[in-house]
Amino acid sequence: MHTAEVAADLNRPVLVPPPTGDVRADGNVRLLAEQRAVLVPGPAHALAALR
């Protein structure tokens, strides 16, 4: 979460993979719910989002 907050402060995109239901994905779910991150379904989508 710290890294995501710093990236957002620097106006960098915050990309997250689809939630898996794992407790470790709670941060990703929160970022998506707060519209502070963009959902990317796979590596190709992440690369395209960064171009």
Number of C-alpha atoms within 10 A of each C-alpha: 10 7 9 19 14 12 13 14 10 9 9 12 15 22 20 20 17 15 16 11 9 7 9 10 14 13 14 23 20 13 19 18 10 9 10 15 19 17 18 17 13 11 10 9 13 17 10 9 13 10 5
